[in-house]
Amino acid sequence: MSGIIFLLRKIFISIVNRSLNYFSLLQWRFFLKHVGAKTKIYRNVIFNYPNNVSFGSNCLVDKGARFASELKSGELKIADNVQINRGVYLDFTGGVIIEDNVLISKDCYIISHSHGYDPRSKAVAKPLRVARNVWIGAKVLICENVNVIGENSIIAAGAVVTKNVEPNSIYGGNPAKKIKDVK
């Protein structure tokens, strides 16, 4: 008997979670600049300036992701087949473009602005482009001096990226350095 109750409880929770995620997507379809077909934005996702954010088709944004900009002019353009996992903080103050087939693993920080040596100064925009087929591992920090993450690259978990990432390469460490080429 307790097995049946456990199963029914599990089914009920699954239905509630799916419903909440569906209503979250409906909400963001109204506020975001563009949301492509088959894109899913789960609940507890936060957007600053949502009218400056656009998603292509077949994207997934998991729970707890946060998209922020310190300037109203910051824009975020996400192409098709992009997955952004739980706990990602993406700052698009400088303008961020994420191309097709990018995977951003959980708890990553991506920064696209700088305050120099004065934390109270106005944010200085630093644009960032994440090229196609990039995999950013868990808990990676991408600093404001990075302008390009090259196509077909992998950034190892826990890396602190302070410079541009070459295409077709694996980077890791603190500060991140090229480990090897990707075939």
N, CA and C of each residue as an Amber inpcrd file, in Angstrom:
protein
   549
   0.8230000  -1.2030000   0.0000000   0.0000000   0.0000000   0.0000000
   0.8610000   1.2590000   0.0000000   1.9410000   1.2660000   0.8100000
   2.7920000   2.4670000   0.8770000   3.5090000   2.6910000  -0.4540000
   3.7630000   1.6170000  -1.2150000   4.3940000   1.7550000  -2.5320000
   3.4980000   2.5000000  -3.5010000   2.1930000   2.2210000  -3.4390000
   1.2270000   2.8980000  -4.3070000   1.1380000   4.3710000  -3.9320000
   1.0950000   4.6610000  -2.6490000   1.0350000   6.0540000  -2.1890000
   2.2940000   6.8020000  -2.6250000   3.4470000   6.1640000  -2.4880000
   4.7020000   6.7810000  -2.9140000   4.6750000   7.0890000  -4.4080000
   4.1940000   6.1270000  -5.2260000   4.1160000   6.3080000  -6.6660000
   3.1450000   7.4340000  -7.0360000   1.9850000   7.4710000  -6.3930000
   1.0080000   8.5320000  -6.6590000   1.5670000   9.9030000  -6.2740000
   2.2830000   9.9500000  -5.1620000   2.9020000  11.2140000  -4.7260000
   3.9380000  11.6820000  -5.7490000   4.7250000  10.7420000  -6.2430000
   5.7460000  11.0610000  -7.2360000   5.1130000  11.5730000  -8.5310000
   4.0330000  10.9510000  -8.9710000   3.3140000  11.3850000 -10.1760000
   2.7250000  12.7750000  -9.9700000   2.1300000  13.0130000  -8.8100000
   1.5390000  14.3180000  -8.5080000   2.6090000  15.4150000  -8.5290000
   3.7410000  15.1670000  -7.9090000   4.8260000  16.1630000  -7.8720000
   5.3400000  16.4350000  -9.2820000   5.4450000  15.3910000 -10.0920000
   5.8910000  15.5580000 -11.4720000   4.9260000  16.4340000 -12.2660000
   3.6380000  16.2200000 -12.0920000   2.6250000  17.0160000 -12.7920000
   2.6780000  18.4710000 -12.3320000   2.8320000  18.6980000 -11.0400000
   2.9210000  20.0670000 -10.5190000   4.1640000  20.7630000 -11.0770000
   5.3110000  20.0770000 -11.0790000   6.5410000  20.6770000 -11.6000000
   6.4120000  21.0250000 -13.0740000   5.8530000  20.1340000 -13.8640000
   5.6620000  20.4120000 -15.2890000   4.7260000  21.6020000 -15.4960000
   3.6810000  21.6780000 -14.7080000   2.7410000  22.7940000 -14.8230000
   3.4120000  24.1180000 -14.4810000   4.1810000  24.1380000 -13.3970000
   4.8780000  25.3690000 -13.0020000   5.8820000  25.7960000 -14.0660000
   6.6150000  24.8440000 -14.6370000   7.5590000  25.1720000 -15.7050000
   6.8440000  25.7070000 -16.9380000   5.6950000  25.1460000 -17.2640000
   4.9220000  25.6080000 -18.4180000   4.4630000  27.0420000 -18.2110000
   3.9390000  27.3450000 -17.0200000   3.4750000  28.7120000 -16.7530000
   4.6310000  29.7040000 -16.7120000   5.8020000  29.2600000 -16.2680000
   6.9830000  30.1160000 -16.2970000   7.3280000  30.4870000 -17.7360000
   7.3130000  29.5010000 -18.6360000   7.6010000  29.7630000 -20.0390000
   6.5810000  30.7330000 -20.6340000   5.3090000  30.5400000 -20.3190000
   4.2840000  31.4600000 -20.8210000   4.5520000  32.8900000 -20.3640000
   4.9270000  33.0370000 -19.1150000   5.2320000  34.3610000 -18.5670000
   6.3750000  35.0030000 -19.3420000   7.4790000  34.2650000 -19.5490000
   8.6410000  34.8450000 -20.2100000   8.4150000  35.0670000 -21.6960000
   7.5470000  34.2830000 -22.3290000   7.2210000  34.5470000 -23.7410000
   6.6120000  35.9320000 -23.9020000   5.9020000  36.3800000 -22.8890000
   5.2660000  37.6980000 -22.9370000   6.2910000  38.8190000 -22.7330000
   7.2830000  38.6280000 -21.8710000   8.2070000  39.6920000 -21.4940000
   9.5090000  39.7290000 -22.3000000   9.9940000  38.5940000 -22.7730000
  11.2630000  38.5680000 -23.4950000  11.0930000  39.0970000 -24.9170000
  12.1910000  39.5660000 -25.4810000  12.1700000  40.1180000 -26.8380000
  11.7290000  39.0640000 -27.8480000  12.3060000  37.8590000 -27.7460000
  11.9290000  36.7690000 -28.6470000  12.2160000  35.4280000 -27.9670000
  11.3110000  34.4750000 -28.1590000  11.5120000  33.1090000 -27.6820000
  11.1380000  32.1740000 -28.8290000  12.1300000  31.4060000 -29.2980000
  11.9150000  30.5040000 -30.4210000  11.1010000  29.2730000 -30.0520000
  10.7420000  28.5240000 -31.0730000   9.9390000  27.3050000 -30.8980000
  10.7100000  26.2750000 -30.0850000  10.0020000  25.5260000 -29.2930000
  10.5130000  24.4370000 -28.4650000  11.5290000  24.8820000 -27.4160000
  11.6020000  26.1610000 -27.1340000  12.4720000  26.6510000 -26.0630000
  11.7480000  26.4920000 -24.7400000  12.4950000  26.0580000 -23.7170000
  11.9330000  25.8610000 -22.3830000  12.6880000  26.7360000 -21.3880000
  11.9460000  27.5010000 -20.6120000  12.5280000  28.3160000 -19.5460000
  11.8300000  27.8930000 -18.2640000  12.5530000  27.1920000 -17.4110000
  11.9680000  26.6640000 -16.1970000  11.7480000  27.7520000 -15.1610000
  11.0580000  27.4100000 -14.1150000  10.7180000  28.3880000 -13.0770000
  11.9580000  28.8300000 -12.3020000  11.7930000  29.9160000 -11.5480000
  12.8490000  30.5050000 -10.7230000  14.0230000  31.0260000 -11.5470000
  13.7710000  31.4060000 -12.7900000  14.7660000  32.0680000 -13.6250000
  14.4980000  33.5620000 -13.5340000  15.5750000  34.3510000 -13.4150000
  15.4380000  35.7980000 -13.2410000  16.0670000  36.5150000 -14.4210000
  15.3610000  37.5070000 -14.9650000  15.8770000  38.3420000 -16.0490000
  15.7980000  39.8060000 -15.6330000  16.9350000  40.5300000 -15.7290000
  16.9090000  41.9930000 -15.6880000  16.7730000  42.4470000 -17.1350000
  15.9780000  43.4500000 -17.3770000  15.7610000  43.9480000 -18.7410000
  15.3920000  42.8240000 -19.6990000  14.3110000  42.1110000 -19.4380000
  13.9510000  40.9660000 -20.2800000  13.6580000  41.3460000 -21.7330000
  13.2850000  42.6060000 -21.9820000  13.0110000  43.0210000 -23.3560000
  14.2890000  43.1470000 -24.1880000  15.4710000  42.9300000 -23.5860000
  16.7450000  42.9360000 -24.3020000  17.2990000  41.5250000 -24.4990000
  16.4780000  40.5220000 -24.2350000  16.9360000  39.1320000 -24.2900000
  16.1380000  38.3690000 -25.3430000  16.8630000  37.6520000 -26.2280000
  16.1720000  36.8350000 -27.2250000  16.7770000  35.4330000 -27.2690000
  15.9100000  34.4520000 -27.4550000  16.2920000  33.0420000 -27.5290000
  15.8980000  32.4920000 -28.8870000  16.7630000  31.6360000 -29.4300000
  16.4210000  30.9090000 -30.6400000  15.5400000  29.7190000 -30.3000000
  15.4880000  28.7530000 -31.1980000  14.6280000  27.5970000 -30.9750000
  15.3720000  26.4770000 -30.2500000  14.6040000  25.6350000 -29.6030000
  15.0910000  24.4310000 -28.9400000  16.1500000  24.7120000 -27.8700000
  15.9650000  25.7790000 -27.1040000  16.8730000  26.1230000 -26.0030000
  16.2800000  25.6300000 -24.6880000  17.1460000  25.4670000 -23.7000000
  16.7070000  25.0720000 -22.3660000  17.4170000  25.9350000 -21.3370000
  16.6320000  26.5580000 -20.4580000  17.1810000  27.3140000 -19.3330000
  16.6460000  26.6520000 -18.0730000  17.5560000  26.1060000 -17.2740000
  17.1690000  25.3620000 -16.0810000  16.8910000  26.3030000 -14.9070000
  16.3260000  25.7350000 -13.8430000  15.9410000  26.5000000 -12.6560000
  17.1070000  27.2830000 -12.0670000  16.8080000  28.4540000 -11.5500000
  17.7920000  29.2170000 -10.7970000  18.8090000  29.9820000 -11.6220000
  18.6920000  29.9810000 -12.9440000  19.6030000  30.7820000 -13.7680000
  19.2280000  32.2500000 -13.6260000  20.2340000  33.1310000 -13.7310000
  19.9870000  34.5640000 -13.5950000  20.6910000  35.3000000 -14.7220000
  19.9540000  36.1980000 -15.3700000  20.4580000  36.9940000 -16.4730000
  20.3340000  38.4560000 -16.0760000  21.4680000  39.1610000 -15.9900000
  21.4550000  40.5180000 -15.4610000  22.2860000  41.4570000 -16.3220000
  21.9500000  42.7380000 -16.2570000  22.7230000  43.7810000 -16.9120000
  22.7130000  45.0090000 -16.0200000  23.8610000  45.6740000 -15.9220000
  23.9300000  46.9040000 -15.1450000  23.5310000  48.1190000 -15.9720000
  23.4690000  47.9520000 -17.2890000  23.0740000  49.0330000 -18.1900000
  21.8360000  48.6240000 -18.9720000  20.9520000  49.5680000 -19.2410000
  19.7540000  49.2730000 -20.0170000  20.0770000  48.9040000 -21.4550000
  21.2620000  49.2750000 -21.9190000  21.6460000  49.0190000 -23.3070000
  22.1820000  47.6100000 -23.5460000  22.4560000  46.8490000 -22.4930000
  22.9960000  45.5010000 -22.6620000  22.0090000  44.5850000 -23.3630000
  22.5230000  43.7630000 -24.2980000  21.6670000  42.8230000 -25.0240000
  22.2240000  41.4140000 -24.9320000  21.3260000  40.4490000 -24.8940000
  21.6880000  39.0360000 -24.8710000  20.9750000  38.3480000 -26.0230000
  21.7750000  37.7560000 -26.9350000  21.2200000  37.0300000 -28.0740000
  21.7030000  35.5920000 -27.9950000  20.7530000  34.6930000 -27.8480000
  21.0530000  33.2740000 -27.7280000  20.4750000  32.5710000 -28.9510000
  21.3240000  31.8230000 -29.6490000  20.9100000  31.1460000 -30.8870000
  20.1890000  29.8320000 -30.5650000  20.1920000  28.9070000 -31.4950000
  19.4490000  27.6520000 -31.3800000  20.2290000  26.5840000 -30.6110000
  19.5010000  25.6690000 -29.9850000  20.0520000  24.4790000 -29.3220000
  21.0570000  24.8250000 -28.2310000  20.7550000  25.8200000 -27.4340000
  21.6270000  26.2360000 -26.3350000  21.0200000  25.7330000 -25.0340000
  21.8680000  25.1750000 -24.1650000  21.4190000  24.7170000 -22.8550000
  22.1670000  25.4850000 -21.7800000  21.4050000  26.0990000 -20.8810000
  21.9630000  26.8460000 -19.7570000  21.4310000  26.1850000 -18.4870000
  22.3320000  25.6360000 -17.6890000  21.9300000  24.8230000 -16.5450000
  21.7210000  25.6280000 -15.2710000  21.3890000  24.9220000 -14.1990000
  21.0490000  25.5280000 -12.9100000  22.1530000  26.4310000 -12.3770000
  21.7240000  27.5430000 -11.7650000  22.6420000  28.3900000 -11.0330000
  23.5800000  29.2250000 -11.8780000  23.3860000  29.2790000 -13.1790000
  24.2470000  30.0910000 -14.0340000  23.9100000  31.5620000 -13.8260000
  24.9590000  32.3960000 -13.6910000  24.7930000  33.8500000 -13.6320000
  25.4290000  34.4090000 -14.8950000  24.6290000  35.0270000 -15.7530000
  25.1260000  35.5620000 -17.0030000  24.8760000  37.0630000 -17.0350000
  25.9540000  37.8380000 -17.0040000  25.8730000  39.2920000 -17.0750000
  26.0080000  39.7010000 -18.5370000  24.9940000  40.3870000 -19.0670000
  25.0360000  40.8000000 -20.4700000  25.1480000  42.3120000 -20.6260000
  25.7560000  42.9850000 -19.6590000  25.9280000  44.4300000 -19.7020000
  26.6560000  44.8610000 -20.9710000  27.7020000  44.1350000 -21.3500000
  28.5050000  44.4900000 -22.5180000  27.9570000  43.9810000 -23.8300000
  26.9020000  43.2140000 -23.7780000  26.3610000  42.5910000 -24.9750000
  26.9660000  41.2110000 -25.1350000  26.1440000  40.1820000 -25.0740000
  26.6130000  38.8010000 -25.1680000  25.8580000  38.1050000 -26.2890000
  26.6190000  37.4220000 -27.1370000  26.0490000  36.6020000 -28.2060000
  26.4890000  35.1630000 -27.9570000  25.5170000  34.2750000 -27.8580000
  25.7990000  32.8530000 -27.6920000  25.2690000  32.1550000 -28.9370000
  26.1930000  31.5430000 -29.6830000  25.8240000  30.9140000 -30.9500000
  25.2720000  29.5040000 -30.7390000  24.9900000  28.8120000 -31.8280000
  24.3250000  27.4990000 -31.8100000  25.0910000  26.4340000 -31.0280000
  24.3430000  25.5180000 -30.4380000  24.8520000  24.2840000 -29.8280000
  25.8490000  24.5250000 -28.7000000  25.5850000  25.5010000 -27.8640000
  26.4430000  25.7950000 -26.7070000  25.8120000  25.1840000 -25.4650000
  26.6520000  24.5930000 -24.6190000  26.1920000  24.0620000 -23.3460000
  26.9460000  24.7780000 -22.2280000  26.2080000  25.4160000 -21.3240000
  26.7990000  26.0800000 -20.1610000  26.3710000  25.2770000 -18.9360000
  27.3350000  24.6380000 -18.3020000  27.0510000  23.7670000 -17.1640000
  26.6890000  24.5720000 -15.9230000  26.3100000  23.8750000 -14.8620000
  25.7630000  24.5270000 -13.6730000  26.7780000  25.4060000 -12.9400000
  26.2350000  26.4540000 -12.3210000  26.9670000  27.3630000 -11.4320000
  28.0940000  28.1400000 -12.1100000  27.9600000  28.4470000 -13.3880000
  28.9650000  29.2670000 -14.0860000  28.6580000  30.7480000 -13.9010000
  29.7110000  31.5730000 -13.9050000  29.5850000  33.0280000 -13.8720000
  30.2060000  33.5780000 -15.1420000  29.4400000  34.3750000 -15.8640000
  29.9280000  34.9990000 -17.0900000  29.7300000  36.5030000 -16.9320000
  30.8330000  37.2530000 -17.0090000  30.8090000  38.6950000 -16.7520000
  31.1960000  39.4380000 -18.0340000  30.4380000  40.4880000 -18.3880000
  30.7320000  41.2410000 -19.6130000  30.8180000  42.7460000 -19.3440000
  31.3240000  43.1150000 -18.1800000  31.5490000  44.5360000 -17.8940000
  32.6440000  44.6680000 -16.8460000  33.1530000  45.8850000 -16.7130000
  34.1980000  46.1400000 -15.7310000  33.9450000  47.4780000 -15.0500000
  34.4290000  47.5890000 -13.8260000  34.3980000  48.8610000 -13.1040000
  35.8110000  49.3920000 -12.9000000  36.7920000  48.7600000 -13.5200000
  38.1790000  49.1740000 -13.3210000  38.5640000  48.9990000 -11.8590000
  39.1810000  50.0230000 -11.2910000  39.6140000  49.9600000  -9.8920000
  38.6540000  50.6730000  -8.9470000  37.5360000  51.1690000  -9.4730000
  36.5560000  51.8780000  -8.6430000  35.2340000  51.1180000  -8.6860000
  34.8860000  50.3830000  -7.6290000  33.6680000  49.5740000  -7.6680000
  32.3830000  50.4010000  -7.7720000  32.4680000  51.6920000  -7.5180000
  31.2780000  52.5410000  -7.5920000  31.1720000  53.2980000  -8.9190000
  32.1270000  53.0900000  -9.8130000  32.0950000  53.7740000 -11.1050000
  31.0390000  53.1360000 -12.0050000  30.7080000  53.8500000 -13.0760000
  29.7540000  53.3310000 -14.0490000  30.3640000  52.1160000 -14.7520000
  29.5460000  51.1310000 -15.0170000  30.0110000  49.9140000 -15.6840000
  30.5070000  50.2260000 -17.0910000  31.6360000  49.6210000 -17.4610000
  32.1860000  49.7420000 -18.8020000  31.8890000  48.4300000 -19.5330000
  31.1480000  48.5460000 -20.6330000  30.7190000  47.3670000 -21.3820000
  31.8880000  46.6720000 -22.0530000  31.8940000  45.3410000 -21.9890000
  32.9070000  44.4920000 -22.6270000  32.1600000  43.3840000 -23.3670000
  32.0280000  43.4870000 -24.6980000  31.2440000  42.4900000 -25.4350000
  31.8700000  41.0940000 -25.3860000  31.0230000  40.0910000 -25.4820000
  31.4620000  38.6970000 -25.4560000  30.6900000  37.9030000 -26.5020000
  31.4250000  37.0590000 -27.2450000  30.7950000  36.1480000 -28.2010000
  31.2430000  34.7340000 -27.8730000  30.2720000  33.8600000 -27.6320000
  30.5440000  32.4370000 -27.4200000  30.1780000  31.7430000 -28.7260000
  31.1890000  31.2340000 -29.4190000  30.9930000  30.6540000 -30.7490000
  30.2920000  29.2940000 -30.6790000  30.0110000  28.7380000 -31.8270000
  29.2640000  27.4820000 -31.9550000  29.9840000  26.3080000 -31.2950000
  29.1840000  25.3630000 -30.8120000  29.6580000  24.0680000 -30.3030000
  30.6380000  24.1930000 -29.1450000  30.3800000  25.1030000 -28.2320000
  31.2390000  25.2940000 -27.0610000  30.6060000  24.5970000 -25.8680000
  31.4420000  23.9690000 -25.0480000  30.9980000  23.3560000 -23.7940000
  31.7510000  24.0330000 -22.6680000  31.0070000  24.6940000 -21.7990000
  31.5780000  25.3640000 -20.6300000  31.2540000  24.5020000 -19.4190000
  32.2840000  23.9780000 -18.7690000  32.1150000  23.0610000 -17.6430000
  31.5390000  23.7480000 -16.4100000  31.2290000  22.9660000 -15.4020000
  30.6110000  23.4610000 -14.1700000  31.5440000  24.4150000 -13.4260000
  30.9450000  25.4310000 -12.8190000  31.6310000  26.3940000 -11.9480000
  32.7800000  27.1320000 -12.6360000  32.6240000  27.3990000 -13.9160000
  33.6070000  28.1830000 -14.6630000  33.3040000  29.6630000 -14.4600000
  34.3500000  30.4660000 -14.3330000  34.2300000  31.9200000 -14.2600000
  34.8420000  32.4950000 -15.5300000  34.0400000  33.2240000 -16.2970000
  34.5350000  33.9010000 -17.4870000  34.5790000  35.3860000 -17.1660000
  35.7930000  35.9370000 -17.1190000  36.0050000  37.3260000 -16.6990000
  35.7350000  38.3100000 -17.8340000  35.6940000  39.5890000 -17.4750000
  35.2980000  40.6530000 -18.3940000  36.2780000  40.8880000 -19.5420000
  37.5240000  40.4740000 -19.4350000  38.4970000  40.7090000 -20.5000000
  38.3700000  39.7290000 -21.6590000  37.5130000  38.7490000 -21.5380000
  37.3190000  37.7510000 -22.5940000  36.3140000  38.3010000 -23.6060000
  36.7340000  38.3420000 -24.8870000  35.8430000  38.8140000 -25.9470000
  35.2740000  37.6760000 -26.7800000  36.0570000  36.5760000 -26.9200000
  35.6320000  35.4750000 -27.7790000  36.0010000  34.1510000 -27.1350000
  35.0400000  33.2370000 -27.1630000  35.3200000  31.8420000 -26.8410000
  35.1530000  31.1100000 -28.1620000  36.2580000  30.5900000 -28.6750000
  36.3090000  30.0390000 -30.0250000  35.4530000  28.8050000 -30.2400000
  35.1080000  28.6020000 -31.4840000  34.2530000  27.5050000 -31.9260000
  34.8400000  26.1470000 -31.5450000  33.9700000  25.2180000 -31.1870000
  34.3240000  23.8240000 -30.8580000  35.2640000  23.7070000 -29.6730000
  35.2100000  24.6460000 -28.7320000  36.1050000  24.6150000 -27.5760000
  35.4220000  24.0300000 -26.3560000  36.2550000  23.5680000 -25.4270000
  35.7810000  23.0450000 -24.1480000  36.5440000  23.7790000 -23.0510000
  35.8080000  24.2450000 -22.0500000  36.4330000  24.8620000 -20.8840000
  36.1860000  23.9360000 -19.7020000  37.2580000  23.4530000 -19.0980000
  37.1640000  22.4660000 -18.0250000  36.5040000  23.0500000 -16.7870000
  35.8770000  22.2040000 -16.0100000  35.1860000  22.6100000 -14.7900000
  36.1230000  23.3670000 -13.8530000  35.6100000  24.4410000 -13.2690000
  36.3540000  25.2120000 -12.2880000  37.3680000  26.1810000 -12.8670000
  37.4620000  26.2830000 -14.1730000  38.4450000  27.1700000 -14.8050000
  38.0780000  28.6320000 -14.5950000  39.0950000  29.4770000 -14.5410000
  38.9070000  30.9250000 -14.4890000  39.4890000  31.4820000 -15.7790000
  38.6110000  31.8720000 -16.6880000  39.0200000  32.3040000 -18.0170000
  39.2470000  33.8130000 -17.9920000  40.4810000  34.2390000 -18.2750000
  40.8390000  35.6560000 -18.2370000  41.2380000  36.1930000 -19.6090000
  41.3910000  35.3060000 -20.5990000  41.7840000  35.7060000 -21.9500000
  40.9340000  34.9460000 -22.9590000  40.9560000  35.4070000 -24.2050000
  40.1900000  34.7550000 -25.2620000  40.5690000  33.2800000 -25.3880000
  39.6000000  32.4690000 -25.7630000  39.7950000  31.0300000 -25.9310000
  39.8870000  30.7370000 -27.4230000  40.9540000  30.0530000 -27.8220000
  41.1510000  29.7010000 -29.2290000  40.1220000  28.6730000 -29.6740000
  39.7840000  28.6720000 -30.9730000  38.8800000  27.6390000 -31.4920000
  39.5090000  26.2540000 -31.3950000  38.6670000  25.2340000 -31.3280000
  39.1030000  23.8280000 -31.3690000  40.1430000  23.5000000 -30.3060000
  39.8940000  23.9290000 -29.0750000  40.8700000  23.7000000 -28.0160000
  40.1880000  23.4460000 -26.6750000  40.9600000  22.8730000 -25.7520000
  40.4910000  22.6360000 -24.3890000  41.2990000  23.5360000 -23.4660000
  40.5900000  24.2690000 -22.6030000  41.2210000  25.1510000 -21.6310000
  40.8420000  24.7120000 -20.2300000  41.7460000  24.9120000 -19.2780000
  41.4500000  24.5800000 -17.8920000  42.4250000  25.2640000 -16.9580000
  42.0800000  25.3160000 -15.6770000  42.9590000  25.8580000 -14.6530000
  42.5990000  27.2730000 -14.2310000  43.4530000  27.8060000 -13.3200000
  43.2670000  29.1610000 -12.8010000  44.6170000  29.8700000 -12.7720000
  44.8490000  30.8100000 -13.6870000  44.0120000  31.1990000 -14.8270000
  44.0040000  30.1070000 -15.8940000  42.9400000  30.0870000 -16.6840000
  42.7790000  29.0400000 -17.6960000  43.8570000  29.1450000 -18.7600000
  44.4100000  27.9910000 -19.1160000  45.4260000  27.8850000 -20.1640000
  45.0310000  26.7700000 -21.1050000  45.5550000  26.8710000 -22.3120000
  45.2670000  25.8270000 -23.2980000  45.9190000  24.5230000 -22.8740000
  45.1130000  23.4690000 -22.8260000  45.6050000  22.1420000 -22.4570000
  45.9650000  21.3440000 -23.6980000  45.0480000  21.3420000 -24.6750000
  45.3200000  20.6400000 -25.9260000  44.3010000  21.0400000 -26.9690000
  44.5420000  20.5810000 -28.1980000  43.6300000  20.8370000 -29.3050000
  42.5170000  19.7930000 -29.3220000  41.3640000  20.1860000 -29.8690000
  40.2310000  19.2740000 -30.0580000  40.1780000  18.9320000 -31.5370000
  40.0340000  17.6460000 -31.8510000  39.9620000  17.2280000 -33.2550000
  38.5610000  17.4000000 -33.7760000
